[in-house]
Amino acid sequence: MSGGLESIEIEARRASPWQALKAPLLIIFIGVLLFLFLTQKSFYNSSLTIVTALTTSIPAFFKLLGLFQSDGASPKA
């Protein structure tokens, strides 16, 4: 039974319009970003600021989430 389901899933992935459009859209998106980075200095500077802020805030976010997790090893009083 799972063999039939697996073949249907594979066929659905092959027939998906997203699979046909994913690579060209990604190439166009990267090309536009590359063009903007090379020609617009202010876009580059603001993007660099945003990327820096994101890379420093992601670990802080996970550390904050870690404060709310219980490890289950500590005894409850």
PQR file of N, CA, C, O and H, with PARSE charges and radii, in Angstrom:
ATOM      1  N   MET A   1       0.818  -1.186   0.000 -0.4000 1.5000
ATOM      2  CA  MET A   1       0.000   0.000   0.000 -0.0000 2.0000
ATOM      3  C   MET A   1       0.866   1.254   0.000  0.5500 1.7000
ATOM      4  O   MET A   1       0.562   2.213  -0.709 -0.5500 1.4000
ATOM      5  N   SER A   2       1.946   1.258   0.791 -0.4000 1.5000
ATOM      6  CA  SER A   2       2.788   2.446   0.852 -0.0000 2.0000
ATOM      7  C   SER A   2       3.568   2.636  -0.443  0.5500 1.7000
ATOM      8  O   SER A   2       3.943   3.760  -0.774 -0.5500 1.4000
ATOM      9  H   SER A   2       2.193   0.479   1.367  0.4000 1.0000
ATOM     10  N   GLY A   3       3.819   1.550  -1.186 -0.4000 1.5000
ATOM     11  CA  GLY A   3       4.504   1.670  -2.471 -0.0000 2.0000
ATOM     12  C   GLY A   3       3.686   2.466  -3.464  0.5500 1.7000
ATOM     13  O   GLY A   3       4.236   3.261  -4.226 -0.5500 1.4000
ATOM     14  H   GLY A   3       3.514   0.636  -0.918  0.4000 1.0000
ATOM     15  N   GLY A   4       2.374   2.262  -3.467 -0.4000 1.5000
ATOM     16  CA  GLY A   4       1.500   3.025  -4.354 -0.0000 2.0000
ATOM     17  C   GLY A   4       1.447   4.490  -3.964  0.5500 1.7000
ATOM     18  O   GLY A   4       1.456   5.370  -4.825 -0.5500 1.4000
ATOM     19  H   GLY A   4       1.927   1.617  -2.849  0.4000 1.0000
ATOM     20  N   LEU A   5       1.393   4.747  -2.674 -0.4000 1.5000
ATOM     21  CA  LEU A   5       1.371   6.120  -2.183 -0.0000 2.0000
ATOM     22  C   LEU A   5       2.681   6.825  -2.506  0.5500 1.7000
ATOM     23  O   LEU A   5       2.690   7.998  -2.880 -0.5500 1.4000
ATOM     24  H   LEU A   5       1.385   4.031  -1.976  0.4000 1.0000
ATOM     25  N   GLU A   6       3.776   6.109  -2.361 -0.4000 1.5000
ATOM     26  CA  GLU A   6       5.089   6.685  -2.659 -0.0000 2.0000
ATOM     27  C   GLU A   6       5.199   7.054  -4.133  0.5500 1.7000
ATOM     28  O   GLU A   6       5.731   8.114  -4.462 -0.5500 1.4000
ATOM     29  H   GLU A   6       3.769   5.156  -2.057  0.4000 1.0000
ATOM     30  N   SER A   7       4.708   6.204  -5.021 -0.4000 1.5000
ATOM     31  CA  SER A   7       4.779   6.511  -6.449 -0.0000 2.0000
ATOM     32  C   SER A   7       3.886   7.694  -6.803  0.5500 1.7000
ATOM     33  O   SER A   7       4.227   8.483  -7.684 -0.5500 1.4000
ATOM     34  H   SER A   7       4.276   5.343  -4.754  0.4000 1.0000
ATOM     35  N   ILE A   8       2.748   7.827  -6.128 -0.4000 1.5000
ATOM     36  CA  ILE A   8       1.872   8.981  -6.364 -0.0000 2.0000
ATOM     37  C   ILE A   8       2.558  10.268  -5.912  0.5500 1.7000
ATOM     38  O   ILE A   8       2.472  11.290  -6.592 -0.5500 1.4000
ATOM     39  H   ILE A   8       2.471   7.187  -5.412  0.4000 1.0000
ATOM     40  N   GLU A   9       3.242  10.221  -4.759 -0.4000 1.5000
ATOM     41  CA  GLU A   9       3.952  11.404  -4.272 -0.0000 2.0000
ATOM     42  C   GLU A   9       5.074  11.807  -5.221  0.5500 1.7000
ATOM     43  O   GLU A   9       5.268  12.994  -5.483 -0.5500 1.4000
ATOM     44  H   GLU A   9       3.312   9.391  -4.207  0.4000 1.0000
ATOM     45  N   ILE A  10       5.808  10.833  -5.734 -0.4000 1.5000
ATOM     46  CA  ILE A  10       6.894  11.126  -6.676 -0.0000 2.0000
ATOM     47  C   ILE A  10       6.339  11.740  -7.947  0.5500 1.7000
ATOM     48  O   ILE A  10       6.904  12.700  -8.470 -0.5500 1.4000
ATOM     49  H   ILE A  10       5.649   9.869  -5.521  0.4000 1.0000
ATOM     50  N   GLU A  11       5.252  11.205  -8.445 -0.4000 1.5000
ATOM     51  CA  GLU A  11       4.627  11.742  -9.659 -0.0000 2.0000
ATOM     52  C   GLU A  11       4.103  13.155  -9.426  0.5500 1.7000
ATOM     53  O   GLU A  11       4.198  14.007 -10.310 -0.5500 1.4000
ATOM     54  H   GLU A  11       4.792  10.425  -8.020  0.4000 1.0000
ATOM     55  N   ALA A  12       3.553  13.405  -8.247 -0.4000 1.5000
ATOM     56  CA  ALA A  12       3.043  14.747  -7.934 -0.0000 2.0000
ATOM     57  C   ALA A  12       4.180  15.755  -7.876  0.5500 1.7000
ATOM     58  O   ALA A  12       4.020  16.897  -8.307 -0.5500 1.4000
ATOM     59  H   ALA A  12       3.475  12.713  -7.529  0.4000 1.0000
ATOM     60  N   ARG A  13       5.329  15.342  -7.345 -0.4000 1.5000
ATOM     61  CA  ARG A  13       6.481  16.247  -7.304 -0.0000 2.0000
ATOM     62  C   ARG A  13       6.988  16.552  -8.703  0.5500 1.7000
ATOM     63  O   ARG A  13       7.366  17.687  -8.994 -0.5500 1.4000
ATOM     64  H   ARG A  13       5.459  14.414  -6.995  0.4000 1.0000
ATOM     65  N   ARG A  14       7.000  15.552  -9.568 -0.4000 1.5000
ATOM     66  CA  ARG A  14       7.468  15.764 -10.945 -0.0000 2.0000
ATOM     67  C   ARG A  14       6.529  16.675 -11.712  0.5500 1.7000
ATOM     68  O   ARG A  14       6.982  17.491 -12.515 -0.5500 1.4000
ATOM     69  H   ARG A  14       6.694  14.630  -9.332  0.4000 1.0000
ATOM     70  N   ALA A  15       5.242  16.555 -11.483 -0.4000 1.5000
ATOM     71  CA  ALA A  15       4.255  17.311 -12.239 -0.0000 2.0000
ATOM     72  C   ALA A  15       4.010  18.696 -11.642  0.5500 1.7000
ATOM     73  O   ALA A  15       3.221  19.467 -12.188 -0.5500 1.4000
ATOM     74  H   ALA A  15       4.873  15.893 -10.831  0.4000 1.0000
ATOM     75  N   SER A  16       4.663  19.020 -10.547 -0.4000 1.5000
ATOM     76  CA  SER A  16       4.429  20.287  -9.865 -0.0000 2.0000
ATOM     77  C   SER A  16       4.984  21.461 -10.672  0.5500 1.7000
ATOM     78  O   SER A  16       6.137  21.426 -11.100 -0.5500 1.4000
ATOM     79  H   SER A  16       5.304  18.394 -10.103  0.4000 1.0000
ATOM     80  N   PRO A  17       4.174  22.498 -10.882 -0.5600 1.5000
ATOM     81  CA  PRO A  17       4.675  23.695 -11.571  0.2800 2.0000
ATOM     82  C   PRO A  17       5.787  24.385 -10.776  0.5500 1.7000
ATOM     83  O   PRO A  17       6.657  25.032 -11.357 -0.5500 1.4000
ATOM     84  N   TRP A  18       5.756  24.247  -9.464 -0.4000 1.5000
ATOM     85  CA  TRP A  18       6.790  24.870  -8.646 -0.0000 2.0000
ATOM     86  C   TRP A  18       8.161  24.290  -8.963  0.5500 1.7000
ATOM     87  O   TRP A  18       9.150  25.022  -8.975 -0.5500 1.4000
ATOM     88  H   TRP A  18       5.048  23.721  -8.992  0.4000 1.0000
ATOM     89  N   GLN A  19       8.237  22.993  -9.219 -0.4000 1.5000
ATOM     90  CA  GLN A  19       9.515  22.375  -9.554 -0.0000 2.0000
ATOM     91  C   GLN A  19      10.082  22.948 -10.846  0.5500 1.7000
ATOM     92  O   GLN A  19      11.297  23.078 -10.990 -0.5500 1.4000
ATOM     93  H   GLN A  19       7.434  22.398  -9.210  0.4000 1.0000
ATOM     94  N   ALA A  20       9.204  23.290 -11.785 -0.4000 1.5000
ATOM     95  CA  ALA A  20       9.663  23.856 -13.052 -0.0000 2.0000
ATOM     96  C   ALA A  20      10.073  25.318 -12.906  0.5500 1.7000
ATOM     97  O   ALA A  20      10.944  25.792 -13.636 -0.5500 1.4000
ATOM     98  H   ALA A  20       8.216  23.185 -11.667  0.4000 1.0000
ATOM     99  N   LEU A  21       9.460  26.032 -11.977 -0.4000 1.5000
ATOM    100  CA  LEU A  21       9.726  27.467 -11.835 -0.0000 2.0000
ATOM    101  C   LEU A  21      10.765  27.801 -10.770  0.5500 1.7000
ATOM    102  O   LEU A  21      11.293  28.913 -10.758 -0.5500 1.4000
ATOM    103  H   LEU A  21       8.753  25.647 -11.384  0.4000 1.0000
ATOM    104  N   LYS A  22      11.066  26.871  -9.887 -0.4000 1.5000
ATOM    105  CA  LYS A  22      11.931  27.164  -8.755 -0.0000 2.0000
ATOM    106  C   LYS A  22      13.325  27.625  -9.186  0.5500 1.7000
ATOM    107  O   LYS A  22      13.796  28.658  -8.712 -0.5500 1.4000
ATOM    108  H   LYS A  22      10.637  25.968  -9.897  0.4000 1.0000
ATOM    109  N   ALA A  23      13.984  26.898 -10.057 -0.4000 1.5000
ATOM    110  CA  ALA A  23      15.347  27.250 -10.459 -0.0000 2.0000
ATOM    111  C   ALA A  23      15.401  28.569 -11.233  0.5500 1.7000
ATOM    112  O   ALA A  23      16.237  29.412 -10.904 -0.5500 1.4000
ATOM    113  H   ALA A  23      13.601  26.058 -10.442  0.4000 1.0000
ATOM    114  N   PRO A  24      14.549  28.794 -12.252 -0.5600 1.5000
ATOM    115  CA  PRO A  24      14.620  30.084 -12.954  0.2800 2.0000
ATOM    116  C   PRO A  24      14.310  31.277 -12.052  0.5500 1.7000
ATOM    117  O   PRO A  24      14.957  32.318 -12.169 -0.5500 1.4000
ATOM    118  N   LEU A  25      13.335  31.145 -11.158 -0.4000 1.5000
ATOM    119  CA  LEU A  25      13.017  32.249 -10.256 -0.0000 2.0000
ATOM    120  C   LEU A  25      14.159  32.529  -9.286  0.5500 1.7000
ATOM    121  O   LEU A  25      14.440  33.686  -8.975 -0.5500 1.4000
ATOM    122  H   LEU A  25      12.810  30.300 -11.063  0.4000 1.0000
ATOM    123  N   LEU A  26      14.808  31.489  -8.813 -0.4000 1.5000
ATOM    124  CA  LEU A  26      15.941  31.667  -7.917 -0.0000 2.0000
ATOM    125  C   LEU A  26      17.097  32.364  -8.632  0.5500 1.7000
ATOM    126  O   LEU A  26      17.745  33.237  -8.055 -0.5500 1.4000
ATOM    127  H   LEU A  26      14.580  30.549  -9.066  0.4000 1.0000
ATOM    128  N   ILE A  27      17.356  31.989  -9.872 -0.4000 1.5000
ATOM    129  CA  ILE A  27      18.423  32.624 -10.649 -0.0000 2.0000
ATOM    130  C   ILE A  27      18.110  34.097 -10.892  0.5500 1.7000
ATOM    131  O   ILE A  27      18.994  34.946 -10.777 -0.5500 1.4000
ATOM    132  H   ILE A  27      16.829  31.280 -10.341  0.4000 1.0000
ATOM    133  N   ILE A  28      16.863  34.404 -11.227 -0.4000 1.5000
ATOM    134  CA  ILE A  28      16.467  35.801 -11.446 -0.0000 2.0000
ATOM    135  C   ILE A  28      16.599  36.595 -10.150  0.5500 1.7000
ATOM    136  O   ILE A  28      17.109  37.715 -10.162 -0.5500 1.4000
ATOM    137  H   ILE A  28      16.145  33.714 -11.321  0.4000 1.0000
ATOM    138  N   PHE A  29      16.151  36.035  -9.043 -0.4000 1.5000
ATOM    139  CA  PHE A  29      16.225  36.715  -7.751 -0.0000 2.0000
ATOM    140  C   PHE A  29      17.674  37.003  -7.368  0.5500 1.7000
ATOM    141  O   PHE A  29      17.991  38.107  -6.927 -0.5500 1.4000
ATOM    142  H   PHE A  29      15.736  35.125  -9.033  0.4000 1.0000
ATOM    143  N   ILE A  30      18.544  36.025  -7.533 -0.4000 1.5000
ATOM    144  CA  ILE A  30      19.960  36.216  -7.216 -0.0000 2.0000
ATOM    145  C   ILE A  30      20.578  37.247  -8.149  0.5500 1.7000
ATOM    146  O   ILE A  30      21.400  38.057  -7.720 -0.5500 1.4000
ATOM    147  H   ILE A  30      18.287  35.128  -7.891  0.4000 1.0000
ATOM    148  N   GLY A  31      20.190  37.226  -9.422 -0.4000 1.5000
ATOM    149  CA  GLY A  31      20.704  38.210 -10.372 -0.0000 2.0000
ATOM    150  C   GLY A  31      20.301  39.626 -10.011  0.5500 1.7000
ATOM    151  O   GLY A  31      21.117  40.544 -10.095 -0.5500 1.4000
ATOM    152  H   GLY A  31      19.522  36.568  -9.771  0.4000 1.0000
ATOM    153  N   VAL A  32      19.049  39.814  -9.610 -0.4000 1.5000
ATOM    154  CA  VAL A  32      18.582  41.150  -9.218 -0.0000 2.0000
ATOM    155  C   VAL A  32      19.317  41.620  -7.968  0.5500 1.7000
ATOM    156  O   VAL A  32      19.747  42.772  -7.899 -0.5500 1.4000
ATOM    157  H   VAL A  32      18.387  39.068  -9.543  0.4000 1.0000
ATOM    158  N   LEU A  33      19.464  40.743  -6.986 -0.4000 1.5000
ATOM    159  CA  LEU A  33      20.196  41.119  -5.778 -0.0000 2.0000
ATOM    160  C   LEU A  33      21.649  41.454  -6.081  0.5500 1.7000
ATOM    161  O   LEU A  33      22.187  42.423  -5.546 -0.5500 1.4000
ATOM    162  H   LEU A  33      19.114  39.807  -7.043  0.4000 1.0000
ATOM    163  N   LEU A  34      22.277  40.672  -6.922 -0.4000 1.5000
ATOM    164  CA  LEU A  34      23.666  40.934  -7.299 -0.0000 2.0000
ATOM    165  C   LEU A  34      23.788  42.274  -8.010  0.5500 1.7000
ATOM    166  O   LEU A  34      24.714  43.039  -7.741 -0.5500 1.4000
ATOM    167  H   LEU A  34      21.840  39.884  -7.356  0.4000 1.0000
ATOM    168  N   PHE A  35      22.860  42.562  -8.915 -0.4000 1.5000
ATOM    169  CA  PHE A  35      22.854  43.849  -9.616 -0.0000 2.0000
ATOM    170  C   PHE A  35      22.714  45.003  -8.630  0.5500 1.7000
ATOM    171  O   PHE A  35      23.430  46.000  -8.727 -0.5500 1.4000
ATOM    172  H   PHE A  35      22.108  41.940  -9.133  0.4000 1.0000
ATOM    173  N   LEU A  36      21.787  44.865  -7.678 -0.4000 1.5000
ATOM    174  CA  LEU A  36      21.592  45.932  -6.697 -0.0000 2.0000
ATOM    175  C   LEU A  36      22.808  46.104  -5.792  0.5500 1.7000
ATOM    176  O   LEU A  36      23.186  47.230  -5.470 -0.5500 1.4000
ATOM    177  H   LEU A  36      21.206  44.055  -7.599  0.4000 1.0000
ATOM    178  N   PHE A  37      23.413  45.011  -5.385 -0.4000 1.5000
ATOM    179  CA  PHE A  37      24.602  45.109  -4.544 -0.0000 2.0000
ATOM    180  C   PHE A  37      25.747  45.800  -5.275  0.5500 1.7000
ATOM    181  O   PHE A  37      26.485  46.585  -4.679 -0.5500 1.4000
ATOM    182  H   PHE A  37      23.106  44.096  -5.646  0.4000 1.0000
ATOM    183  N   LEU A  38      25.892  45.509  -6.556 -0.4000 1.5000
ATOM    184  CA  LEU A  38      27.016  46.070  -7.302 -0.0000 2.0000
ATOM    185  C   LEU A  38      26.791  47.511  -7.729  0.5500 1.7000
ATOM    186  O   LEU A  38      27.760  48.246  -7.915 -0.5500 1.4000
ATOM    187  H   LEU A  38      25.293  44.872  -7.040  0.4000 1.0000
ATOM    188  N   THR A  39      25.552  47.935  -7.889 -0.4000 1.5000
ATOM    189  CA  THR A  39      25.295  49.272  -8.417 -0.0000 2.0000
ATOM    190  C   THR A  39      24.797  50.261  -7.375  0.5500 1.7000
ATOM    191  O   THR A  39      24.927  51.468  -7.577 -0.5500 1.4000
ATOM    192  H   THR A  39      24.764  47.338  -7.738  0.4000 1.0000
ATOM    193  N   GLN A  40      24.244  49.804  -6.295 -0.4000 1.5000
ATOM    194  CA  GLN A  40      23.659  50.703  -5.297 -0.0000 2.0000
ATOM    195  C   GLN A  40      24.396  50.559  -3.970  0.5500 1.7000
ATOM    196  O   GLN A  40      24.151  49.620  -3.212 -0.5500 1.4000
ATOM    197  H   GLN A  40      24.138  48.823  -6.131  0.4000 1.0000
ATOM    198  N   LYS A  41      25.290  51.485  -3.700 -0.4000 1.5000
ATOM    199  CA  LYS A  41      26.083  51.407  -2.473 -0.0000 2.0000
ATOM    200  C   LYS A  41      25.204  51.523  -1.226  0.5500 1.7000
ATOM    201  O   LYS A  41      25.453  50.833  -0.237 -0.5500 1.4000
ATOM    202  H   LYS A  41      25.489  52.248  -4.315  0.4000 1.0000
ATOM    203  N   SER A  42      24.195  52.370  -1.255 -0.4000 1.5000
ATOM    204  CA  SER A  42      23.334  52.522  -0.074 -0.0000 2.0000
ATOM    205  C   SER A  42      22.539  51.244   0.197  0.5500 1.7000
ATOM    206  O   SER A  42      22.311  50.891   1.354 -0.5500 1.4000
ATOM    207  H   SER A  42      23.993  52.930  -2.059  0.4000 1.0000
ATOM    208  N   PHE A  43      22.118  50.549  -0.864 -0.4000 1.5000
ATOM    209  CA  PHE A  43      21.415  49.271  -0.691 -0.0000 2.0000
ATOM    210  C   PHE A  43      22.346  48.251  -0.049  0.5500 1.7000
ATOM    211  O   PHE A  43      21.931  47.488   0.824 -0.5500 1.4000
ATOM    212  H   PHE A  43      22.303  50.836  -1.804  0.4000 1.0000
ATOM    213  N   TYR A  44      23.592  48.238  -0.478 -0.4000 1.5000
ATOM    214  CA  TYR A  44      24.581  47.324   0.087 -0.0000 2.0000
ATOM    215  C   TYR A  44      24.787  47.616   1.570  0.5500 1.7000
ATOM    216  O   TYR A  44      24.798  46.699   2.391 -0.5500 1.4000
ATOM    217  H   TYR A  44      23.929  48.858  -1.187  0.4000 1.0000
ATOM    218  N   ASN A  45      24.950  48.893   1.912 -0.4000 1.5000
ATOM    219  CA  ASN A  45      25.201  49.261   3.309 -0.0000 2.0000
ATOM    220  C   ASN A  45      24.010  48.932   4.201  0.5500 1.7000
ATOM    221  O   ASN A  45      24.189  48.407   5.301 -0.5500 1.4000
ATOM    222  H   ASN A  45      24.941  49.638   1.245  0.4000 1.0000
ATOM    223  N   SER A  46      22.800  49.232   3.744 -0.4000 1.5000
ATOM    224  CA  SER A  46      21.628  48.937   4.567 -0.0000 2.0000
ATOM    225  C   SER A  46      21.407  47.432   4.681  0.5500 1.7000
ATOM    226  O   SER A  46      21.001  46.945   5.736 -0.5500 1.4000
ATOM    227  H   SER A  46      22.655  49.658   2.851  0.4000 1.0000
ATOM    228  N   SER A  47      21.668  46.699   3.614 -0.4000 1.5000
ATOM    229  CA  SER A  47      21.522  45.240   3.661 -0.0000 2.0000
ATOM    230  C   SER A  47      22.539  44.626   4.603  0.5500 1.7000
ATOM    231  O   SER A  47      22.230  43.688   5.338 -0.5500 1.4000
ATOM    232  H   SER A  47      21.998  47.095   2.757  0.4000 1.0000
ATOM    233  N   LEU A  48      23.745  45.153   4.580 -0.4000 1.5000
ATOM    234  CA  LEU A  48      24.785  44.649   5.469 -0.0000 2.0000
ATOM    235  C   LEU A  48      24.408  44.892   6.927  0.5500 1.7000
ATOM    236  O   LEU A  48      24.670  44.051   7.787 -0.5500 1.4000
ATOM    237  H   LEU A  48      23.996  45.915   3.983  0.4000 1.0000
ATOM    238  N   THR A  49      23.801  46.028   7.201 -0.4000 1.5000
ATOM    239  CA  THR A  49      23.347  46.330   8.556 -0.0000 2.0000
ATOM    240  C   THR A  49      22.261  45.355   8.995  0.5500 1.7000
ATOM    241  O   THR A  49      22.284  44.866  10.125 -0.5500 1.4000
ATOM    242  H   THR A  49      23.588  46.711   6.503  0.4000 1.0000
ATOM    243  N   ILE A  50      21.323  45.073   8.118 -0.4000 1.5000
ATOM    244  CA  ILE A  50      20.226  44.155   8.446 -0.0000 2.0000
ATOM    245  C   ILE A  50      20.747  42.737   8.658  0.5500 1.7000
ATOM    246  O   ILE A  50      20.339  42.057   9.599 -0.5500 1.4000
ATOM    247  H   ILE A  50      21.304  45.470   7.200  0.4000 1.0000
ATOM    248  N   VAL A  51      21.644  42.294   7.788 -0.4000 1.5000
ATOM    249  CA  VAL A  51      22.202  40.942   7.919 -0.0000 2.0000
ATOM    250  C   VAL A  51      22.983  40.820   9.222  0.5500 1.7000
ATOM    251  O   VAL A  51      22.894  39.801   9.907 -0.5500 1.4000
ATOM    252  H   VAL A  51      21.976  42.846   7.023  0.4000 1.0000
ATOM    253  N   THR A  52      23.740  41.841   9.562 -0.4000 1.5000
ATOM    254  CA  THR A  52      24.492  41.822  10.817 -0.0000 2.0000
ATOM    255  C   THR A  52      23.553  41.762  12.016  0.5500 1.7000
ATOM    256  O   THR A  52      23.789  41.008  12.960 -0.5500 1.4000
ATOM    257  H   THR A  52      23.813  42.669   9.005  0.4000 1.0000
ATOM    258  N   ALA A  53      22.498  42.550  11.975 -0.4000 1.5000
ATOM    259  CA  ALA A  53      21.532  42.539  13.076 -0.0000 2.0000
ATOM    260  C   ALA A  53      20.860  41.174  13.204  0.5500 1.7000
ATOM    261  O   ALA A  53      20.662  40.680  14.314 -0.5500 1.4000
ATOM    262  H   ALA A  53      22.306  43.162  11.208  0.4000 1.0000
ATOM    263  N   LEU A  54      20.511  40.566  12.078 -0.4000 1.5000
ATOM    264  CA  LEU A  54      19.863  39.251  12.128 -0.0000 2.0000
ATOM    265  C   LEU A  54      20.798  38.179  12.671  0.5500 1.7000
ATOM    266  O   LEU A  54      20.394  37.344  13.481 -0.5500 1.4000
ATOM    267  H   LEU A  54      20.672  40.967  11.176  0.4000 1.0000
ATOM    268  N   THR A  55      22.049  38.204  12.222 -0.4000 1.5000
ATOM    269  CA  THR A  55      22.975  37.161  12.671 -0.0000 2.0000
ATOM    270  C   THR A  55      23.302  37.287  14.149  0.5500 1.7000
ATOM    271  O   THR A  55      23.615  36.288  14.796 -0.5500 1.4000
ATOM    272  H   THR A  55      22.378  38.882  11.564  0.4000 1.0000
ATOM    273  N   THR A  56      23.236  38.486  14.691 -0.4000 1.5000
ATOM    274  CA  THR A  56      23.480  38.614  16.126 -0.0000 2.0000
ATOM    275  C   THR A  56      22.225  38.367  16.952  0.5500 1.7000
ATOM    276  O   THR A  56      22.325  37.987  18.118 -0.5500 1.4000
ATOM    277  H   THR A  56      22.981  39.297  14.166  0.4000 1.0000
ATOM    278  N   SER A  57      21.057  38.572  16.376 -0.4000 1.5000
ATOM    279  CA  SER A  57      19.830  38.396  17.154 -0.0000 2.0000
ATOM    280  C   SER A  57      19.330  36.956  17.170  0.5500 1.7000
ATOM    281  O   SER A  57      18.614  36.574  18.095 -0.5500 1.4000
ATOM    282  H   SER A  57      20.976  38.881  15.429  0.4000 1.0000
ATOM    283  N   ILE A  58      19.679  36.157  16.190 -0.4000 1.5000
ATOM    284  CA  ILE A  58      19.200  34.767  16.144 -0.0000 2.0000
ATOM    285  C   ILE A  58      19.702  33.959  17.346  0.5500 1.7000
ATOM    286  O   ILE A  58      18.893  33.296  17.996 -0.5500 1.4000
ATOM    287  H   ILE A  58      20.261  36.467  15.438  0.4000 1.0000
ATOM    288  N   PRO A  59      21.011  33.986  17.671 -0.5600 1.5000
ATOM    289  CA  PRO A  59      21.432  33.248  18.873  0.2800 2.0000
ATOM    290  C   PRO A  59      20.794  33.782  20.157  0.5500 1.7000
ATOM    291  O   PRO A  59      20.481  33.011  21.064 -0.5500 1.4000
ATOM    292  N   ALA A  60      20.604  35.093  20.231 -0.4000 1.5000
ATOM    293  CA  ALA A  60      19.961  35.666  21.415 -0.0000 2.0000
ATOM    294  C   ALA A  60      18.515  35.188  21.527  0.5500 1.7000
ATOM    295  O   ALA A  60      18.029  34.938  22.630 -0.5500 1.4000
ATOM    296  H   ALA A  60      20.859  35.719  19.495  0.4000 1.0000
ATOM    297  N   PHE A  61      17.836  35.060  20.408 -0.4000 1.5000
ATOM    298  CA  PHE A  61      16.462  34.569  20.402 -0.0000 2.0000
ATOM    299  C   PHE A  61      16.395  33.130  20.913  0.5500 1.7000
ATOM    300  O   PHE A  61      15.530  32.796  21.722 -0.5500 1.4000
ATOM    301  H   PHE A  61      18.230  35.263  19.512  0.4000 1.0000
ATOM    302  N   PHE A  62      17.310  32.280  20.440 -0.4000 1.5000
ATOM    303  CA  PHE A  62      17.306  30.892  20.893 -0.0000 2.0000
ATOM    304  C   PHE A  62      17.697  30.782  22.367  0.5500 1.7000
ATOM    305  O   PHE A  62      17.203  29.909  23.081 -0.5500 1.4000
ATOM    306  H   PHE A  62      18.013  32.552  19.783  0.4000 1.0000
ATOM    307  N   LYS A  63      18.573  31.658  22.814 -0.4000 1.5000
ATOM    308  CA  LYS A  63      18.924  31.662  24.232 -0.0000 2.0000
ATOM    309  C   LYS A  63      17.711  32.057  25.072  0.5500 1.7000
ATOM    310  O   LYS A  63      17.480  31.494  26.142 -0.5500 1.4000
ATOM    311  H   LYS A  63      18.975  32.367  22.234  0.4000 1.0000
ATOM    312  N   LEU A  64      16.943  33.020  24.585 -0.4000 1.5000
ATOM    313  CA  LEU A  64      15.723  33.425  25.274 -0.0000 2.0000
ATOM    314  C   LEU A  64      14.717  32.276  25.322  0.5500 1.7000
ATOM    315  O   LEU A  64      14.079  32.052  26.350 -0.5500 1.4000
ATOM    316  H   LEU A  64      17.131  33.478  23.715  0.4000 1.0000
ATOM    317  N   LEU A  65      14.574  31.552  24.217 -0.4000 1.5000
ATOM    318  CA  LEU A  65      13.680  30.395  24.214 -0.0000 2.0000
ATOM    319  C   LEU A  65      14.155  29.326  25.186  0.5500 1.7000
ATOM    320  O   LEU A  65      13.343  28.646  25.814 -0.5500 1.4000
ATOM    321  H   LEU A  65      15.093  31.735  23.381  0.4000 1.0000
ATOM    322  N   GLY A  66      15.464  29.178  25.309 -0.4000 1.5000
ATOM    323  CA  GLY A  66      16.020  28.190  26.223 -0.0000 2.0000
ATOM    324  C   GLY A  66      15.686  28.468  27.675  0.5500 1.7000
ATOM    325  O   GLY A  66      15.647  27.549  28.492 -0.5500 1.4000
ATOM    326  H   GLY A  66      16.123  29.731  24.798  0.4000 1.0000
ATOM    327  N   LEU A  67      15.444  29.725  28.002 -0.4000 1.5000
ATOM    328  CA  LEU A  67      15.080  30.061  29.377 -0.0000 2.0000
ATOM    329  C   LEU A  67      13.723  29.493  29.760  0.5500 1.7000
ATOM    330  O   LEU A  67      13.471  29.220  30.933 -0.5500 1.4000
ATOM    331  H   LEU A  67      15.475  30.472  27.338  0.4000 1.0000
ATOM    332  N   PHE A  68      12.854  29.317  28.785 -0.4000 1.5000
ATOM    333  CA  PHE A  68      11.501  28.839  29.056 -0.0000 2.0000
ATOM    334  C   PHE A  68      11.373  27.321  28.983  0.5500 1.7000
ATOM    335  O   PHE A  68      10.322  26.774  29.317 -0.5500 1.4000
ATOM    336  H   PHE A  68      13.059  29.539  27.832  0.4000 1.0000
ATOM    337  N   GLN A  69      12.419  26.643  28.554 -0.4000 1.5000
ATOM    338  CA  GLN A  69      12.365  25.186  28.469 -0.0000 2.0000
ATOM    339  C   GLN A  69      12.732  24.580  29.816  0.5500 1.7000
ATOM    340  O   GLN A  69      13.609  25.075  30.524 -0.5500 1.4000
ATOM    341  H   GLN A  69      13.272  27.088  28.282  0.4000 1.0000
ATOM    342  N   SER A  70      12.046  23.507  30.147 -0.4000 1.5000
ATOM    343  CA  SER A  70      12.430  22.776  31.354 -0.0000 2.0000
ATOM    344  C   SER A  70      13.175  21.530  30.912  0.5500 1.7000
ATOM    345  O   SER A  70      12.757  20.841  29.982 -0.5500 1.4000
ATOM    346  H   SER A  70      11.333  23.105  29.572  0.4000 1.0000
ATOM    347  N   ASP A  71      14.270  21.248  31.580 -0.4000 1.5000
ATOM    348  CA  ASP A  71      15.069  20.090  31.189 -0.0000 2.0000
ATOM    349  C   ASP A  71      14.545  18.791  31.780  0.5500 1.7000
ATOM    350  O   ASP A  71      14.937  17.716  31.327 -0.5500 1.4000
ATOM    351  H   ASP A  71      14.610  21.807  32.336  0.4000 1.0000
ATOM    352  N   GLY A  72      13.687  18.855  32.761 -0.4000 1.5000
ATOM    353  CA  GLY A  72      13.101  17.655  33.339 -0.0000 2.0000
ATOM    354  C   GLY A  72      14.006  16.956  34.333  0.5500 1.7000
ATOM    355  O   GLY A  72      13.557  16.030  35.010 -0.5500 1.4000
ATOM    356  H   GLY A  72      13.368  19.729  33.130  0.4000 1.0000
ATOM    357  N   ALA A  73      15.256  17.358  34.447 -0.4000 1.5000
ATOM    358  CA  ALA A  73      16.196  16.711  35.348 -0.0000 2.0000
ATOM    359  C   ALA A  73      16.146  17.308  36.748  0.5500 1.7000
ATOM    360  O   ALA A  73      16.489  16.638  37.722 -0.5500 1.4000
ATOM    361  H   ALA A  73      15.620  18.110  33.898  0.4000 1.0000
ATOM    362  N   SER A  74      15.729  18.543  36.851 -0.4000 1.5000
ATOM    363  CA  SER A  74      15.719  19.177  38.171 -0.0000 2.0000
ATOM    364  C   SER A  74      14.470  18.749  38.948  0.5500 1.7000
ATOM    365  O   SER A  74      13.374  18.710  38.389 -0.5500 1.4000
ATOM    366  H   SER A  74      15.450  19.087  36.060  0.4000 1.0000
ATOM    367  N   PRO A  75      14.635  18.429  40.225 -0.5600 1.5000
ATOM    368  CA  PRO A  75      13.471  18.022  41.023  0.2800 2.0000
ATOM    369  C   PRO A  75      12.585  19.220  41.334  0.5500 1.7000
ATOM    370  O   PRO A  75      13.062  20.340  41.515 -0.5500 1.4000
ATOM    371  N   LYS A  76      11.292  18.959  41.391 -0.4000 1.5000
ATOM    372  CA  LYS A  76      10.347  20.025  41.716 -0.0000 2.0000
ATOM    373  C   LYS A  76      10.143  20.063  43.225  0.5500 1.7000
ATOM    374  O   LYS A  76       9.979  19.022  43.863 -0.5500 1.4000
ATOM    375  H   LYS A  76      10.904  18.049  41.244  0.4000 1.0000
ATOM    376  N   ALA A  77      10.155  21.242  43.782 -0.4000 1.5000
ATOM    377  CA  ALA A  77      10.026  21.379  45.237 -0.0000 2.0000
ATOM    378  C   ALA A  77       8.587  21.431  45.673  0.5500 1.7000
ATOM    379  O   ALA A  77       8.307  21.544  46.866 -0.5500 1.4000
ATOM    380  H   ALA A  77      10.289  22.087  43.265  0.4000 1.0000
TER
END
